[in-house]
Amino acid sequence: MRTGVFLAAVAALAGWILGGPSGGCHAEPVAHGTSEVHAFYYAWYANPATDGHWSHWDASVMLRGGGDGAGHTPPDDIGATFYPAAGLYSSKDPEDIARHMRELKRAGVGVAALSWWGVNQTSDDLVRMILDAAAKEGLKVCFHIEPFPGRDASTARTAIVHIIDTWSAHPAFYLRNNKPLFYIYDSYLVPEKDWAAILKPDGANTLRNTPHDGLVIGLWVKERDGKALVQGGFDGFYTYFATDGFTYGSTTAHWPEMARFAREHNLLFIPSVGPGYDDTRIRPWNGVNTRAREKGAYYDRMFEAALKAGPDMVSITSYNEWHEGTQIEPAVPKSAACCVYPDYEGLDSFWYLDRTKYWADKWTAK
């Protein structure tokens, strides 16, 4: 599931040739986020200084998609292939959250898609702080509703009502055409007839044409998922996975056909692009799905494929999903007894933020 060192002058020259930001420049460029570029954002990290314990850096929780769930001892040994330049931060630290929003703005991202795990969970408790920090940078926040315990169509409906009632008045709450947008991860786990009960206008417990209506975006995984998404009443679909070829939906060669399907059925098409994929520090058995970053070339290919397909929006997997090595957040090389954490193949640690800005600008211009 959700993965040679160059001289500074050579890296800078390569960045110039590609038309993107120089790898050797740390000065923050002027950035204006677009609401059509979203980045999946994770607020599940904890450290002893802020929280009194480690969470996620030690992979002490079972991750979606399965993982080893143990065996990592921070701060040197963490459940990730890369090591964050900012250190092992806490998602409860206002300074870290503020930095994240500044970096998203620098990257030209307009919307942080917050991984949300249910009412009264940590991700819900942190929403106000994240919204406030986003508002200060002129960003918006939408919600990526995860398969929280007991999630079905009915409890997903309750979650949407809760989110709208609690947060929709906040200036950073994302609206598209005056409707909130919700990504539903692993939507295929719930039968389409159950989704239809809340998402079809004539559904028995419909959200449509109520104060809690919204744009509900399902996950396209298998080849025939498009039909199920239509039958379930979804407003669009996304692909999430950063591994090109892992699923039918995440295979870039399929995106033109998926875009055509979206147009024919009046759905939003939101392909997901990523800089690479490597989750072998938590799923050692999953090397087949590792995708090398190729000094940024992999990210460029995914972004170019997404824009060529004619999407309605583009989503980025991810800003900070360190477990799966999809992060664009800055990383630094580090040597420890357990392992060696690489840099971004000689690229500046901010390169992926600035390259995102390059593609976001191309998308905005288009």
N, C-alpha and C positions, 0 to 999 in steps of 0.2 A: 504494500500500500504506500500511504502518504509518508532521495539522493538524486618543478623546473622554475625556477625563479628568473625573472627578467630584470635587466637593468631599468632603473626608473625612466631613463630617457627613451628606451625602446617601448615601454608600456605607454608612455605619454604619446609617442608617435603613433602607436597602434590605435589609441583612442581617437587621435585626430583623423587618421585615415578612415576609421569607421564612422566618423561624424558625430561621435558621442563625447562625453566628458573625459578629460585627461585623467589617467589613473594616478598621477602624482599630485593632484591638486586637492587640498583639504578645505579650501574656502567654499562655504555653502553658496550655491547659485541661487538666484531668485527663482522661486517655485510657486506655481499656482495650481493646486490640485484640480482635477476634473472629476465631476461626479460620475463619469462613465468609466473610471478606473478604480477598481476596488481591490483591497488587499486583505487576505484572511489574517486575522490577528488573534493571538492566544494570550490570555491573562490567567495562566494556571501555574506560574512559577512562584516558588517560595524559598526563602533562605533563613537561617537561624537568626541573623541580626534583626530582621524585620518581623518574621513570623514565628520564630522559636523552633523551626524545623525546616528540613528540606522538602520540597515537593517538585516533582518532574525533573529537576536537574539530576536526581538520583534514580529516576525511572521507577520510583517506589509505588506508582499506581499503574494499573493495567491500562495500557493505551488502546484506543480504538484500533481494530485490526489485529490485535494481539501483539505481545511483546514479551521480553524476558522478565520485565517487571522487577528486577532485582540485580544485585551484583555491582552497583556503581556507588562509589564513595566520594562525593564532592569534598573539597573544591577541585581536586585534580582529576578525578575520574568521574566523568558525567555521561549521561545517556544520550550522547550526540557525537557525530563525527567531527564537527567543527566546535570552536570555543568562542563564546561571545566577547567582542572587544570591550564591552561595558562590564564584564564580569558576570557573576551569577546573581542576577538581580531578582528582586521581588516584584510581583505584579501588584502588590499593595503599596509600593513606594511611589508617592506622587511625583518625585523627581524623575524616576525612571519612566513613568507613564508620560510625563511631559516630554521627555527626550524622544520617546517613541513617536509621539505625534509630530514633533519637529522633523524627525527623519522621514516620516511618511509624507509630510508636506514637501520636503526637499526632493523626494522621489516623484513628485507630481501626482501622488495618489490623492483622490478626493474623498474616499469612503473607506473606513476601517470596518471590515466585516467581523464582528466580535464572536468568537466561539462561545456559545451560551449553553449551559448544561442544566437549566431548570430553575424554578423558583426556590429561593432560600439556599441556593448554592453559591460558592465563592464568586463565580462569574456574574451572578446577579447582584451580589453585594457590591461589586466594583463598578457597576455600570455608571453611576453618577460621576465618580472620579474620572472615568474614561471619557464620558460625554463632556465634562467640564474642560478637560485637557484638550479634547478635539476642538471644542468651540474656540479656545484661545488661538488655535492655529488656522481657523477657518475651515476645518474638516467636518465631515459628517460620520455618523456611526449607524450601521445596520446590524442585523442579528443573524448569525449562522447557527441555527437551532440543531443541536447535536442529538444523537439517540440517547437521551437521558433515561434513567431507569423508569420503566412504565410508559415510555412514549408510544402512543398510537395516535390515530387521527383525532380522537376526542381530547387527549391531553395536549396534543400539539395545538389544537384550537384554544384550549385554556391558556397555554403559554402565549399565544399571539395576543389574546385579549389582555393578559397581564402586562405584556410589554407595551402595548399601545396605551392602556390606561395609565401606566406608571411613568412612561418616558416620552410620550409623543409631544408633550408641550416643550420639551427642551430644544433650544435652538440648534443643537448638533444632531438631533434625530433626523435620519435620512428619509426624505420623501422623493419619489419619482412620480411626476404628474399627480402630485397631491396624495400619493399612496405610499405607505411604508413598504419596504421590501424585506422579505425573509428568505434566506437560503435554508433548505431542509437537507441536511446531510443524511445519506443512506435512506432517502425517501422510499426506495424500493422495498424496504423491510415491512412497509404497511401496504396492504392490498389496495389497488386503485379504487375499488368500490367504496372503501372506507374513506379515502381521501375525497372522493366525489361527494360524500355526505356533508362535507364542510366546505368544499371548494366549487361545487357546481351551483348555479343559481337556484336550482330546484332541489338541492340537497336537503335532507331532513334536518340538519343542524348547520345550515349554511352561514358562512361569513359574508357572502356576497350581498351588496346593497345594504350593509349594516355599518355602524360606526367603526367596526373592526375589520372592514374589508382591507385587502392589501394585495401586493404582488408576491405570490408564493412561488418560489423557484425550486424545482426538483432536480435531483442528480441523475444525469444520463450516464449509465454504466454499460449495459449490454446493448447489442445492436438494435433490438426491438423495443427498447425502453421508451422510444418516442411515442409509440401508440399508447402505452400505459400512462404516460404523463398527460396526454390529451384526455384519456378516459378519466383520469383522476381530477381533472379540472385545474391543473397547474397553469400558471401564467408564463412560464418559461423554464429553461433548464440551464445548468452549468455542468462542468466536467471535473472539477476539483483537482484531480491527480496530476502531479508534476512529471510523472513517468510517461513519456510518449510511447504508446504501444501497450501500456499496462491493461487498459480497458478499451472497448470500442470507442467510448466517448472521449477518452483522453488521447486518442490517436489523431494526430494533427491531419493526416491524410483524409480523415472522415469529416473534417469540419465543414468543407464546402457543402457536402450533402446534408449535414445536420442543419446548416444555416438555411438551406433551401426548405427543409422540412419545417423549420421555425416560421419562415415567411408564409408558407402554405397554410399553417394552422394558427397564425396570428399569435405566435409565442415569442418571448424574448430569448435571444441566443447569447449566452455569456460563457465563452470558452475560458478555461483557466490555464495560465502560463506559469512556468516555474523555471528557476535557474539551474536545476539539476535535482537529483534525488539520491540519498544514501541514508538508509535506516539500519545499517548493519550493526550499529552499536546497541540497538535494542531488539533487532530481529536478525540475528546472525545468519539465519537460513534464507534471507530474502535478497541475496546478492544479485539474482537474476533481474531484479527491477531497479538496480542502481543505474543512474545516468550521470556520467561525468559532466562537469561544468564546461569543459573544453575552453577554458580561458574566456568565458562569456559567450562563446558561439552557440551553445545549446539554448541559452536564454533568448538570444537574437532570433534563432530559427523559430522558436515557439511563438514569440511576439509577432514576428513577421507573418507566420501562418494564421494567427488569430486575426490580424488586421485585414489580411487578404480575403478571409472568409466573409467579411462584412458583418461583424457582430453588432449587437446593440450596446453592449458593455464588455469590458475585459476584466477578469478577476485574476489576481496574482496569488499563487500558492508558493510561498507565503511571505509575510513580513517576518515572522519569528517562530515558525514551527521547527525548532532545533532538532528534535528527535529524528525527523525524517530528512534533515539536511536540505530543506527547501527554502531556508531563510534568505532574505536579502538584507537583513540587519547585519551590520559590520561584524566580521570575525577576525581573530588574530591567531597566528601560529603559536603553539605551546607544546613543550616537551614535558612529559610526566612519566613516572614509573610505569603507569598502565599502558601508555600509548603516546603517539605523536599526533597532535591536531594540526592539520595543514592550514596554510593561508589560502587566499583565493587565487592560487596559481600565479603569484607575482603581481596580481592586480591590487590596486589600492583597496583597503577594507571598505571604502565607501563606493566602490565601483558599481555595485549592483543597485544601490540607491540612485546613483546618477544615470546609470543606463536605463533604469525605469523611467526617469524623467525624460530622457531622450525619446523613448517610445511613446510615453504619454503625450509629449508635444506633437509627435507625428500623428497620433490618434486624434488629438484635439484639432490640429490643422485640417485633417481629413474630414 
